[in-house]
Amino acid sequence: MPEQQPFDDNAIASTGAGGGTDLAMSEGETLEKTPGGPLGTGPSGKPRSLWSDAWRDLRRNPVFIVSALVILFLVVISIWPSLIASGSPLACDLAKAQQGSQPGAPFGYNGQGCNVYTRTVYGARTSVTVGVCATLGVAILGSFFGALAGFFGGGYDAVLSRLTDIFFGIPVILGGLVLLSVVNSTTVWPVVGFMVLLGWPQISRIARGSVITAKQNDYVQAARALGASNTRMLLRHIAPNAIAPVIVVATIALGTYISLEATLSYLGAGLKPPTVSWGIDISSASPYIRNAPHMMLWPAGALAVTVLAFIMLGDAVRDALDPKLR
């Protein structure tokens, strides 16, 4: 009788099915212990979402870091301008009109003898308020109508398409000159309302296309087959996966709205004095550009840096949320 061989635990690795199973378990344990896991997974091999991937990429992007720091600084001085500027932006002394830099007024004085530095700091509040409020209004209104048109289609889509065509045919600057010229309010809300009125069609079309793409995915069809209501499918399954393009466009558009407010104020149709605005200061300083260039240099520079920061932030967010760039 042949001698019986002792059982070897490693023998299973040499067989076809057993070896495959044993190898898979070993690989699984290795991936579980590997920091970061395989591509597309996080710690302990757990899958990562689009938003976690985007946040990881943004933290490594120097463009995002620089633009975010600039925007954070603008937000802080918009809320608490007295942190870096003392005095009132409306306090003027005609005896100091058009004077250059001096102690207490590093940016000099404007044509009315007002401190240019103080007015530049306080002007950030107006520009940031207009940009943020207009962007929120445009994003909410445009996403609502675009989502309805993209999800239901048919008559909703046809009406929205024709309506957006009408608004796209209105020149923004000319429309602002016409509509805002009859408004005598010194608050920012007429300007914000005008921007929302003419800005929502762009976001609406982007949201419509994104919803049409998202609703064709298998998980939406599965939810429909299981009896999910239209509201649940739209809010729980489609909206979270269709909102990324809207966020990107809205972030870039925020800088555009700040620039539009300054343009309308420069033309005399936007904000009105005594409101402190970069556009108003640039408009009042333009006749004295040769004799006192500092009056225009500082508010125009602040406006350019602000718009550039929001555009850079939008570009960084777009790169992080675009799966094609991975």
C-alpha positions in Angstrom: 0.0 0.0 0.0 1.4 3.4 -0.9 2.4 5.6 1.9 -0.2 8.4 2.6 1.2 11.9 2.1 0.4 14.6 4.7 -2.0 17.3 3.6 -0.3 20.5 2.4 -2.2 23.8 2.9 -0.3 25.3 0.0 -1.3 22.6 -2.4 -4.6 24.4 -3.2 -2.6 27.2 -4.8 -1.5 24.8 -7.5 -4.9 23.8 -8.6 -7.0 25.7 -11.1 -10.1 26.8 -9.2 -8.7 26.7 -5.7 -5.5 28.5 -6.7 -7.6 31.2 -8.4 -9.7 31.6 -5.3 -6.8 31.7 -3.0 -5.0 34.2 -5.2 -8.0 36.5 -5.3 -8.3 36.4 -1.5 -4.7 37.3 -1.2 -5.0 40.2 -3.6 -8.1 41.4 -1.8 -6.3 41.4 1.5 -3.4 43.2 -0.1 -5.6 45.9 -1.5 -7.4 46.2 1.8 -4.1 46.9 3.5 -2.7 49.1 0.8 -3.1 52.9 1.6 -5.2 54.5 -1.0 -6.3 51.3 -2.7 -6.3 50.7 -6.4 -7.2 53.4 -9.0 -10.6 54.8 -8.3 -10.8 53.7 -4.7 -9.9 55.3 -1.4 -8.5 54.0 1.8 -9.2 50.3 2.5 -10.2 49.9 -1.2 -13.5 51.8 -0.8 -14.8 53.4 -4.0 -14.5 57.2 -4.2 -17.2 59.5 -5.5 -16.8 62.2 -8.2 -16.9 64.9 -5.5 -14.2 63.3 -3.3 -12.0 62.9 -6.4 -12.6 66.5 -7.4 -11.8 67.8 -3.9 -8.5 65.7 -3.9 -7.5 67.2 -7.2 -8.4 70.8 -6.2 -6.3 70.6 -3.1 -3.3 69.7 -5.3 -4.0 72.5 -7.8 -2.0 75.7 -7.1 -4.4 77.7 -9.3 -7.3 76.7 -7.1 -5.3 77.5 -3.9 -4.2 80.9 -5.0 -7.7 81.9 -6.4 -9.4 80.5 -3.3 -7.2 82.5 -1.0 -7.8 85.7 -3.0 -11.6 85.1 -2.9 -11.5 84.3 0.8 -9.7 87.6 1.4 -12.3 89.5 -0.6 -15.1 87.9 1.3 -13.6 88.8 4.6 -13.0 92.4 3.8 -16.5 92.5 2.3 -18.0 91.5 5.6 -15.6 93.4 7.8 -14.0 96.2 5.8 -13.0 98.0 8.9 -10.4 95.4 9.6 -8.0 96.9 7.1 -9.6 100.3 6.4 -10.4 103.0 9.0 -12.8 105.9 8.4 -15.8 106.2 6.2 -15.7 105.9 2.4 -18.0 108.9 2.2 -15.8 111.2 4.2 -14.3 113.7 1.7 -12.2 116.8 1.9 -12.0 119.0 -1.2 -8.8 120.5 -0.1 -7.1 117.1 -0.7 -8.7 116.5 -4.1 -6.5 114.5 -6.6 -3.6 114.4 -4.2 -1.3 111.4 -4.3 -0.2 108.9 -1.8 0.5 110.2 1.7 0.3 108.9 5.3 -3.2 107.6 6.1 -4.1 107.5 2.3 -1.7 105.1 0.6 -3.7 105.2 -2.6 -4.2 109.0 -2.6 -7.4 111.0 -2.9 -10.0 111.1 -5.7 -11.6 114.2 -7.3 -13.9 114.8 -4.3 -11.1 114.5 -1.8 -12.2 111.0 -0.7 -9.7 108.4 0.4 -9.2 106.0 -2.6 -7.9 103.2 -0.4 -11.0 103.3 1.8 -13.3 103.4 -1.1 -11.5 100.6 -2.8 -11.8 98.4 0.2 -15.5 99.2 0.8 -16.2 98.7 -2.9 -15.4 95.0 -2.6 -18.6 94.6 -0.5 -20.8 95.9 -3.3 -19.1 93.8 -6.1 -19.0 90.6 -4.1 -22.7 91.0 -3.0 -23.9 91.6 -6.6 -21.8 88.8 -8.0 -22.9 86.2 -5.4 -26.6 87.1 -5.3 -26.8 87.3 -9.1 -25.1 83.9 -9.4 -27.3 82.2 -6.9 -30.4 83.6 -8.5 -29.3 82.6 -12.0 -28.3 79.1 -10.8 -31.5 78.4 -8.9 -33.9 79.7 -11.6 -32.0 78.3 -14.6 -31.5 74.9 -13.0 -35.2 74.7 -12.1 -36.5 75.4 -15.5 -33.7 73.5 -17.3 -34.3 70.4 -15.2 -38.0 70.4 -15.9 -37.5 70.8 -19.6 -34.8 68.1 -19.8 -36.7 65.6 -17.6 -40.2 65.9 -19.0 -39.4 67.1 -22.6 -42.3 67.6 -25.0 -44.2 70.8 -24.5 -42.1 71.9 -21.5 -38.9 71.7 -23.6 -40.4 73.4 -26.6 -41.6 76.4 -24.6 -38.4 76.7 -22.7 -36.3 76.6 -25.9 -38.3 79.4 -27.5 -38.3 81.5 -24.3 -34.5 81.2 -24.0 -34.1 82.2 -27.7 -36.0 85.4 -26.9 -33.7 86.3 -24.0 -30.6 85.4 -25.9 -31.6 87.9 -28.5 -31.5 90.8 -26.0 -28.1 92.6 -25.9 -27.0 92.6 -22.2 -25.4 96.1 -22.1 -28.2 97.7 -24.2 -30.9 95.9 -22.1 -29.2 97.2 -18.9 -29.1 100.7 -20.2 -32.8 100.6 -21.1 -34.2 98.8 -18.1 -32.0 100.3 -15.3 -32.2 103.8 -16.6 -35.7 104.2 -15.2 -34.8 102.9 -11.8 -33.8 105.4 -9.1 -32.9 103.0 -6.3 -29.5 103.2 -4.8 -29.5 99.6 -3.6 -27.9 96.6 -5.5 -31.2 94.7 -6.0 -32.3 96.3 -9.3 -28.9 95.4 -10.8 -29.1 91.8 -9.3 -32.7 91.4 -10.7 -31.6 92.5 -14.1 -28.7 90.0 -14.2 -30.9 87.2 -13.1 -33.5 88.1 -15.7 -31.0 87.9 -18.6 -28.7 85.3 -17.1 -30.9 82.3 -16.3 -31.3 81.1 -20.0 -27.6 80.1 -20.2 -27.7 78.0 -17.0 -31.1 76.6 -18.1 -29.7 75.2 -21.3 -26.7 73.7 -19.6 -28.9 72.1 -16.9 -31.3 70.8 -19.6 -28.6 69.0 -21.5 -27.0 67.6 -18.3 -30.4 66.2 -17.2 -31.1 64.7 -20.6 -27.8 62.8 -20.4 -28.3 61.7 -16.8 -31.8 60.4 -17.2 -30.7 57.9 -19.8 -28.4 56.1 -17.3 -29.3 52.6 -16.1 -29.7 53.5 -12.5 -32.5 56.0 -13.5 -34.2 53.4 -15.6 -34.0 50.9 -12.7 -35.5 53.5 -10.3 -38.3 54.1 -12.8 -38.9 50.3 -13.1 -39.1 50.0 -9.3 -41.9 52.6 -9.3 -40.0 55.7 -8.1 -41.9 58.9 -8.6 -40.7 61.7 -10.9 -39.8 63.9 -8.0 -37.7 61.2 -6.3 -35.9 60.4 -9.6 -35.2 64.0 -10.3 -34.0 65.0 -6.8 -32.3 61.8 -5.6 -30.9 60.2 -8.8 -30.6 62.8 -11.6 -29.8 66.2 -9.9 -26.7 65.0 -7.9 -25.2 63.6 -11.1 -26.2 66.6 -13.3 -25.3 69.5 -11.1 -21.5 69.5 -11.9 -21.7 71.5 -15.2 -24.0 74.0 -13.6 -21.5 74.6 -10.7 -18.7 75.1 -13.1 -20.5 77.6 -15.3 -21.9 79.5 -12.3 -18.5 79.8 -10.8 -17.0 81.4 -13.9 -20.1 83.5 -14.5 -19.7 85.0 -11.0 -16.7 87.0 -12.2 -18.6 88.0 -15.3 -21.4 89.4 -13.2 -19.0 91.5 -11.1 -17.5 92.9 -14.3 -21.0 93.5 -15.8 -22.0 95.5 -12.6 -18.9 97.6 -13.0 -19.6 98.2 -16.7 -23.2 99.3 -16.1 -22.1 101.5 -13.2 -19.4 103.1 -15.3 -22.1 103.9 -18.0 -24.3 105.4 -15.3 -27.0 102.8 -15.6 -26.0 100.5 -12.7 -25.4 101.5 -9.1 -26.0 105.1 -8.2 -24.1 107.3 -5.7 -23.7 107.4 -2.7 -23.3 103.6 -3.1 -19.6 102.8 -3.1 -18.7 100.8 -6.2 -15.5 100.2 -8.3 -17.5 101.0 -11.4 -18.6 104.4 -10.1 -15.1 105.3 -8.9 -13.6 104.3 -12.3 -16.3 106.4 -14.1 -15.6 109.5 -11.9 -11.8 109.1 -12.4 -11.8 108.6 -16.1 -11.7 112.4 -17.0 -8.6 112.8 -14.8 -6.7 109.8 -16.1 -3.7 111.9 -17.2 -3.4 114.3 -14.3 -4.2 111.8 -11.5 -4.0 108.2 -12.8 -4.0 106.8 -9.2 -7.7 107.6 -9.0 -8.5 105.0 -11.6 -5.5 102.6 -11.1 -6.5 101.1 -7.8 -10.2 100.4 -8.2 -9.6 99.1 -11.7 -6.8 96.9 -10.4 -9.0 95.5 -7.7 -11.8 94.8 -10.2 -9.4 93.0 -12.5 -7.9 90.9 -9.7 -11.4 89.9 -8.4 -12.7 88.9 -11.8 -9.5 87.0 -12.6 -9.7 85.1 -9.3 -13.2 83.9 -9.9 -12.4 82.9 -13.5 -9.3 80.9 -12.3 -11.4 79.3 -9.6 -14.0 78.3 -12.2 -11.3 76.8 -14.5 -9.9 74.8 -11.6 -13.3 73.4 -10.7 -14.0 72.6 -14.3 -10.8 70.6 -14.6 -11.5 68.7 -11.4 -15.1 67.8 -12.3 -14.5 66.8 -15.9 -14.0 63.0 -16.0 -12.5 63.3 -19.5 -9.4 65.1 -18.1 -8.6 62.2 -15.7 
